[in-house]
Amino acid sequence: MNRNLFKLALERLQPSQWETFEELASSFLAPDFSELRTMAHPSGDGGRDSELFQPDGKPFIACQYSLQKNWKQKIQETATRLSSEFPSVRILIYMSNRQIGAQADKLKKDLLESGLSLDTRDRNWFLERATMDEVREHAAEQLIDRIARPYLSGEEVISKPSSALSSGEARAALLYLGLQWQDDITQKGLTKLSFDALVRAALRDTYSEDRMSRSKVHEAVHGFLPSADTEVLSRQTDSALARLTKRYIRHWQKQDEFCLTHDEHQRILTRLAEKENEEAAFHNEIAYHCEQCLLEIKGSDTSDLEDLQARIPRIIEKFLFRRGETFVAAVVSGNLNIVKFEQLTDVVLDDLSRHRPAGNITQHMPRMLRTTVLSLLANPTESTQLYLRRLANSYTLFSFLRETPDVQAATRKLFSHGTVWLDTTVLLPLFAEHLEEDENQRKFARLFQACRAAGIELCVTPGVLQEINTHMNIALACSQHTASTWYGRTPYLYYQYLRTGQPASTFPKWLSLFRGSERPEDDIAQFLLDMFGARKVGLSEEAKTVSQDLRWAADRLWSAEHRKRRQHEQINDATTRQLILHDLETYLGVIALRQTEQVSELGYRHWLLTLDRIAWEIRDHLREEFRDKTPPSPLLSLDFLVNNLTFGPKRRQLTKADEQSLPIVLAIEMSESMPQDILQIADQVREDNAGLPEYVIRRKVRDAIDRARRHHGYFGTTSIFDTDEADG
């Protein structure tokens, strides 16, 4: 019995299939309750579907089988009817295909006070007992054959309404690219991986008695990629057929016809079931985020919840598709760009335009959608991480294929070795992540550890270390003030600390994880070296070797931007000049290191990793000013780095687990805006709850800040890194 197939069958049971579920539930109860009597009937059952036989006719235990989504309401209705029609019942066993678990604890307590003991047996209860005996295993297999297998063998599994692709052929290609990506080891070339997937997609409905000719296979693959060169597609398709024959495909040589083997069909069904279960968990997570978001909106109802739940998968898939297209365009053109918040905003607005909302809270939709999508992408559960990672990779691989069938050749230009210089905007989130108790939520740490595993060297300049230490000093000063005595922005690290609900008094202790009091910059450097292998290396001398015209232009542009940022702040000119010099050192220093390299733009060894949008704008200004004489930009975005590890030559050095753990998005999530009254919120909650246990106060502070963030919206017009948090 395949657990994933059984789980999918339970998930896909519809209310109209109550008789099927009744048979399953009765079979699972029968080994424990030999006296079980089924009472379910379309005309009515008095509030119970079965009962345990009692000689005196007064049942003590009743069973309820239900496929209702609103299980709480169903249980309450059943309890009310039982109390009226069968007052002797003291135990209610509630059987459901839903995921209930601890969510029923309060309901159990309330019913117990009224004299009824509730025993919920949900989806996990069925899954845990499916192989305990022959009776239950046979019942589970019957449900799989009746529900799961027909669904997975049909076109419904391909034609998802949330897909960013319009044609059925493209959707089939996308699905099988994702399955192939999940199965294949990272050592296989991307072109082989892609065409192995496309051939499987073409043969998905074939059997020994229903085969497909070679020409039909060619035709199907061409249908997946209609704009590609026919000769190239045919050559790659034939190579894939030869590669897969015997182990995965049967070939009738005389007729030159093909079909998938029985074992391959079963393997694909298993993978499809896993994917469907991940998708179901993803939709459950969407529902939770939507419910939390709607708590802040007056006048919302269930129709608004349903609207959000339908929109968000569409928006996420469209965004991941555009993100993949952006990366592929960068690889093909050699022109890197940062993934901006506006790209997600455009997708949201486009969806609202194409699918007009009918509720009364339309004006709140853009903010709610952006907030919820970002929450899901930034902090996915383990299951959602795997689902979205595979989906993102599928869209990127499909984008490559639409550009060129030889994906492997296209990605060879990506850098296969290198040194990445980290600036302050990238390192501050790395420190803030140490507030996460769950190491799986430390996205920057996972990324940099993957870089290290792939042989990429990480470096940081003394100027950046100085900025980080200065930021920590300002954050420490802020922690020693109340909301009424602190003026200016809340420093990034202290803001992230407050989000955990911890008291200001322990902030100095947390900072001591990274530095001491005597040589703090050296301590920070040692922390980065020990944890991520990031070495401290100066670039001031190298920066002086670039052309004088370029240095003057860069100095002028950065000076103008820094003065614009600080026109309303009380920061002396010496401090501002120091920050300008730090930016110039890394930007020009990396350009100088490249002067001895003879490679394409995407293959350079030295890169500057930054989240600062101003750096990217200055890159564009320099291109306009120097035109053909502009040196290749040293800037690297986080999104491009993740994709380079996933699709570039470095992918061979990562394990499958390393690749699957890479973040979905990073750069865009750092566009989050901070509630301006964050200090006041934390102070007020602590004052209002003085005397309660510290763990309760921390929870209340976290909840209050989360509500403020949802109300404010994750995104604002200004990124937290647009204002150089390092200078406070």
N, C-alpha and C positions, 0 to 999 in steps of 0.2 A: 504494500500500500504506500503510495507516494504522498507524503505529508503535504507538500506544496499543492498538489492537485486537489487533495481533500479540503485544504484551507480555501482554495479558490472556489470549489463547489459550494462550501458553506457561505462564502461571501456573496455569491451570485444568486442564491436562492431568493425568489421573489414572493411577495405575499400570496399571489395566486397559486403558488406551489405548496400550500399548507399541508396537503395530503402526503406529499413526498417527505416533508420535514417530520410529519407525524410518524411515518414509518421508520425514519431514521432514529428519532428520539425514543420511540418504543423499543426498538432493537437495542439501543444503548442502555436503557433502563432494565430490560428484561433479565440480564444475568444477575442483577442485584435484587430485583423485586419480582419474584415468581408469581406473586398474587396480583400483579398489575392488570387492571381492567381499563381498556380504552373506551372513552366516552365521547370523543370528539365527533361532531356532526355539523354539517352546514346549517341545520335548522336550530342549533343551540345546544350547549352542553352544561348550562348552569354555572358557568364560570370555571370549569375544569375540563381538561382534555382526557385525563385518566385519573383513576384512584386506586388505592390498594383495597382489595376485597375485605370487608368486615362482615362476620356472620349476623351481627345485629343491624346491619344496614346503615350504620353511622360511620361514615368514612372519617379517618383521622389524618390521613396524608392525601393530598391532592396534587396532581401534576398539571402544569400549563405549558403547552407548546406554542411558541409565538415567533413570527418573523417580522413583527412590527419594529420599525426603526426607533420609535419613542417607547422604549421598553419600560421606563419609569411609569408613564401614564398607564400602560397596559397592566402592569403589576398592581397599581393602585385600584384600577377598575376591577380586576380579578378579585382582589382582597375584599372589596366592597360587596361584590356579588356572593362570594363564599360566606361572608358573615351573615348574609340575608337568607341564602338558600341552603347552605350546609354549615350551620354554626358549630358542628362537631369537629370540623377540620381545624387542626392546630399547626400543621406543617404544609407549606406550599413550596413545591419544587418547580422552579421556573426555568424552562428549557428555551434557549435562544441561540440563534446563529450569530448574534451580535457580540462585540467585545464589551464586556461589562466590568468584570474584575472588582476592584475596590470602589468603583463609582456607586455601588449599591449599598455601601456601608451605612450611610445615614438612613436610607429607606428601610434597611433591615432593623435598625434600632427603633424607628418609629412604629413599624408593624409589630415588633416584639412587645412594645408597650400596650398595644391593643389586643394582644393575645395570639398573634400569628407569627410563627417562625418562618423566615424566608430563606430558601436555599437556591441560589442562582447557579445555573449550570450553563455557561456561555460557550463561545467558540473554542476557547482554550480547553475547556472541559472535554469537548468532543475530540479535539486533536490529541490530547494527552492519553485518551483511552482507546484510540482507534485500532491499535495493534495488541490490545491486552488479551483478546480471545478471538476465536474464529467468527462468532456471531457479529461482533462489532466490526471486525475487519471486513467481513462480507458486506455489511450494510454500508460501510464507508466506500468500498469499491463500487457498489451499485450507484451511490450518489455521484461518484466521479464519472462513471460511464453515462449517467443521465444528464449531468449538468456541465461538468468541466470539459470533457473531451470534445463534445459538439461545439462548444463555444470557442475553444482554442483552435479547432480545425476550420472554423468559418472565417469570413472576411471581417466580422465585427471586431475582432482583436486587432485588425490593421487599421480600420477606418475610425480612428478616434476623433471626436469632434474638437478636441483641443489641439490637434496637430497644426503646425505652422505650414504644412505642405498641402496643396490642393488636390493633386491627383492620387488615385489609389496606388498606381505603380510607384510613385515617389515615397508614399507612406510605407509600402511593403519594403522597399529598399532601406529606408530609415530603420525600420524595426529589425531587419536581419543584420544590418550593420551593427546595431547595438548588441544583439545576441552574440555576434562573432567577436566583437570587442571584448565582451565579458569572458568569453571562453579562451581566446587565443593568448598565448604567452607573448610577452613584450618583444621577444627576439624576432618574431615574424615581421617581414616587411609590410608596410602599410598598403602597397598595391596588391600584394597577394591576399592579405587579410580582407581587403575590400571586395575583390572579385570572388573570393570564396563565399563571402556573404551574399553577393548578388546572384551567384549561381544557385545557392540554397534557396534564396527567395523565389527564383524562377521555377524551381522544382518542388516548391512547397506542397503542391497538390498532387504530386505524382506517386504512383504505386506500380507494382509489377504488372498489374492488369491495365494500368492507365499511364503509359510512359510518354516522354516528350522527345521529339527529334532534336538533333543538334541545331538545325536551322531555327526551330521554335525557341530553343534556349537562347540563341543569339538574338532573336527578335525580342524576347522578353527582357534581356539585359539592356538592349538598345532602348526599350521602352522606359527603363529606369532613368537613362541618361540620354534623352533624345538629341541633345545638341552636341554630343561627343562624336569623335571621328569613328565611323563604322568599322574601318579596317583595324584600328587599335583595339576597339571593344571586342571584335571577333577574336583577335589574337590572344588577348588577356582571358577571354571566356574559355577558349580552348585549353589554355594553360591550366586554368582552375579546374576544368572538367577532368583533365589528366591527373591533376594533383589529388583530387577527391575520390576518383574512381577506386573501387574495391573496398576501401574502408568506410566511406560515407555514401557513395553512389554506386549503383549497379549499371553496367553498360552492356547493352545488347549490340555487339559489334556489327553483326550482319545488317541489322536495321538501322544502326547508328542512333539508338535511342537510349534515354537515360531515365532513372528514377532514384529517389532517395531510398536508402535501405530502411528496413523496419526499425533497427536500432537507432538510426539517425532521426527518424520520425519521433520516436519515444524521447530521445534526448532533447529535441527541439520543443516538444510538448512540456517537458519538465522545465526548461529554461523560460518558456512563455509563461508558465504558471508562476515561477519565481518573480518574473517581471510584473505580472498582474498583481501579485500580492504586495510587491513593493509599491506599485501604483495605488493600490487600495489604502495602504498605510499613509501614503503621501496625501491622498484626498482626506483622510481622517485628520491629518495634521493641518491641512488647509482649513477644515471645518473649525478646529479649535482656534486657530488664529483669527478667523473671521468672527467667531463668537466674541472673542476678547475685544476686537476692534469695534464691534457694534455696541458694546457696553457703553461706549463714550458718545453714541449718537442717539439723540432723542427722536422718537417717532419711527424707529426702524422696526421691521417685523420679519416674519419667516421668509417672505418673498425676497426681501433684501439679502438675507443670508443665502438663499438659494442662488440669487443673482451673482453674489460675490464668489461663491463656490464654483460656479460655472465659468466665470471670467478668468479667475486667477491661473488655472492650468493653461488656458489659451495664451495669456500674457507671458507667462514664464517660458512656454515653448517658443513663442515668437521672439522673445528677448534672447534666448539661447541660440536661436537660429541666426539672428542678426549678429550676435557676438561671434558665432562661428564664421559668418561671412566676412566680418571685419578682420578677423585674424587671417583668413585665407587671402583677402585682398592685400593685407600688409606683407604676407610672404611673397605673393606674386609681384607686387609693385616695389617691394623693398622700402616702403614708407610706413613706419610705425606710428600709431596713434593710440592715445589713451581712451579706454572705454568710459564715456562720460555719463553722468546722471541723465542728461537730456535724452539719451538713447532709450532708457527705460520709460521716461515721461512720454516720449513719442509713441511708444508701443501702447501705453495705457490709453492715451488720447485716441489713438487709432481704433482700439477695441471699443471704446465708448461710442465712437462715431459709427462704426459698423454694426454694433449691437446696442441700440439705444436702451438705456435702463428705463423701467416703467414705474419704479417706486417713488417715494416722496423724499428721498435723501440723495437725489442725483448730484447736488452741489458738493456733497462730501465724497463722492465716489473717487475722484482722482487721488486725493490724499489717502483714503482708506486702501485703495489698490496698491499705491506705491509703498505704503507702510507695511502692508501684509506681505507683498512680494519680497521686499527686502528682508523682513524677518525670516521668511522661509529660506531664502538663499544664504543669509548670513549665519544662521544658527540651525541648520537642519539636524534632525535626528539621524542616527546611524543608518536606518533604512532609507530615509529620504536622501541622505548624502549619496548612497550607492545608486539610487534611482536617478537623481539629477545629474550625477557625474556621468553615468552611461548615456543619458539623454543628451547632455551637452557635447560629449565626444561624438555621438552619432550625427548630430547636426553639423559639427565641424568636419567630420570625415565626408559627409554627403556634400558639403560645400566644396571641399577639395575635388571630389569626383566630378562635380559640375564644371569645375574650372579646368581640370586635366585628369585623364584616367590614370596617368602615372604619378600617383600621390607621392611615392617614395622619392622620385626625382625632384619634385617640387619642394620637399622638406629638407633636401640635402644642403640647401643654402643657409639653413638655420645654424647658429653657432653650436659647435660640438664640444667646445671647451671654453673656458672663460673666467674672468674675474668680475664680480658684480660689486660695485661700490654702493653702500647703503647710506641714504641721507636720514635726517631727523624725522621726516614725516613717515618713514617706513619703520623706524626703530621704536618710536613712542608706542605704537600699538603692540609691538612685540613685548615691551615691558608691561603694558596694561593687561596682556593676556595672562600674566601670572596671578591675576585675581581669580581666574577660572580654576575651580577645583578639578573639573573634568579635563584631563589633558587632551582629550579628543576635540575639545572646543577651542584649542589654541591653534588657530589657523595659520598665523604667521610662523609660529614655531615649526609646524608640520612642513610648511613650504620650505623654510630655510634648512631644515634637516634633510629634506628631499634633495635640495641643491647640493648639500654636502655629500650625500650618498652618491649623487651623479657626478661628483668630481668638480663641481663649480666652486671656485674660491670666493669667499666673502671678505670684503675689506671695509674699513671705516676710517675716516680722517680724524685727526685731533680736533679740528674745528667742530665736527659733528658731536664728538664726545663732550666738548665744552658746552654746546647748545643743550644737550640732554641734561647735563648737570645743572645748568642754569634753570632749565624748565623745572627740574625736581626741587630746586631751591624755592622757586616762586610757588610751586604747588604746596610745598611745606608751609610757606608763609600764609597761603590762603587757608590751609587747614587750621591755623591758629586764630582765625577771625570768624566772626559771626556774619550772617548775611547782611546785617546793617552796617558793618564796619569794613567790608571788603568792597573795593571799587574795581570795575573792569570785568573781563571775562573770567570764567572759572577755568583754570588750567586743565588741559586734557587729562593728565594722569589723575588729578584729584577728582575730576568729574567721573572718570571710570571707577575710581575707588568708591565714591559715594553711591554709585549705582548698585553696589553689592550690599548697601545698607549698613556698612560698618561705621563705627564712631570715629570722629576726627582724631580722637586721642591716640588711636593705634596706627594712624597713617605714618608717623616717623618709623615705627617698627617695620612696616611693610617696605618702606624705601630702603631699609637696611639690608634687604635681600640683595640689593644691587650695588650698594656703596657704603663706605664707612665715613668717618668725619675728617680723617687726616688727609687722605689722597683719593678723593671721590672719583675723579676722572680716570685715574688708573684702575680703581675698583670696577668701574663700569666697563672699561676696556677688557679687564680680566674676565668679567662675567660673560661678555659677548664671545670672547675667545674660548672659554671653557664650554659654554653651552652650544655654540654654533660654529666654532672655528673661525669667527670673524676677526681678522687681524687689524691692528692699528697701523696705518701707513699714511704718511703725509704726501700731499700732491702740490704743495705750494711752489716748489722749484720747477716741477714739470709744467705748471700752469703758465709760468713766465716764458716758456719756449714757443708758445703759439704766436701767430703774427700779431704785431702791434695793433693793427686795424681791428682785428677780431677782439682783442682784449679790451680796447677802448669802447667798442660797440656793446660788448657784453656788460661791461661795467656801467655804461650809461643806462642800458635797459633795466638792469637789476636795481640800480640806484633809484630810478624813477618808480619802479614797482614797490620797493620797500618804503619809500616816502609816502606813496599813495596809501599803503596799508596802515601807516602809523600817523596819519594826519590828525587823528582824534585821540592819540595816545601820548602819554608823557614819557617818552623814551629819548634819552640824550643822543646826540649825533654820533658819539664815539661807539655806543652800543649798536646803533644802526649800521655804522660803517663796518663793524666787526662781522655782523651777520651777512652783509654784502660780500665781504671777502671770503667767508665760508662757502657761499654759493658759487662764487667765481672759482674757488680752488677746486671744487669737485667737478664742476661742469667743464672748465677749460683743462683741468688736469687730466681728465679721462680722454678728452680730444687729443691732448699732447701724447698720451701713451699710445694712441692709435696711429700716430704719424709714421711709425715704422712697420705697420701692418699692411699687407697687400691682399686684401680680401674684399668680398662684397659687403654691402652695408649690414646685412643680417648676419654675416659671419664674423664680425669683429670679436676680438677677445675681451675687450674692456667695455663695461656698461655702467651707467649711473641709474640706479633704481630709485624712483621717486614718485610720490603721490601729489606733489605740489603742482597745481595746474599752471601756476605762473611760469615754471620752468618750461612747460610745453608751449606756452604762448611766446616766450622769449625765443625758443627754437624756431617758431614760425616767423617771428620778426627778423631774425638773423637770415633766414632763407630769403625773405623778401629783399633784404638789404644787400646781401652778397651774391644772391642768385647762384650761378654755376660755380662760384668760388667758395660757397659755403661748405665747410667740412661736414661729413656725415654726422647726424645727431647722435650724441652718446646716450640719450634717454631710453630707458626701458620701463615699460609699465608692468605692474604685477600680473595683469591679465595675460600679457604676452609671455611673461616668464613661465606662468603655469602651463600655457599651451605649448611652449617650447619644450618643457620637460615631458609633456604628454605625447607630442607628435614629432619632435626633433630627434636628432641622433642620440640624445641623452636617454631616450625612453628605454633603450636596451640595458641601461644600468640600473633601472628602477624595478623593484618587484611589483607584482600586480597589486599587492596591498598598499605599497607606497603610492602608486598611481591613483588608486581608488580613494585614498585619503586626501588627495590634493583638494584645496578649496574650490568651490564652484565659481564664486566671484570674490574679489577682494577690493579692487580699486573703487568700484561704484559704492560699496557699502561704507566707505570712509567719507562719503558725502553727508553723513548724518549730522544734523544740527542739534545743538544742545539746548534744552530749555534754559532760558536766561535766568529763571528763578530757582535753579537747582539747589543753591545753598539754602535759600529760604524754605524750600520744600523739605529738605532733610532736617533742618533745625526745627521746623514746626511739628513734624511728625514725632520727633524725639521728645519734644516738649509735651505734646498731647498724650504721649503714652509713657511718660515717666513712671517708674515703679514696676512696669511689666518686665518679664525676663528679657535679657538682651537678644536672644534668638527671635523672640516675637517682635521686638522693635525693629530688628534688622529686616525681617520679612515685610513689615508694614512700610518701612522706608523704601525697600525695593519696589513694592507694589505701587506706592505713590509716584515714584520716579517713572516707572513703566507707564503708568496712566498718563503722566505729563508728556512723555515721549510720544505715545500714541495720539494724544490730543494735538500735540504740536506737529506731528508727522515726522517720519524719519528724515525726510529731506527738507532742506531749506535752500535759500538762494546762495548761501555761503557754506563752503566746506569747512570743517574744523581745521583743515590744514591750509586753508587759503590765507590764514592770518598768522602764520608762523607761531604755532603754539610754543615753540621752543623759547621764544623770548618773553612768554607770559602775556 
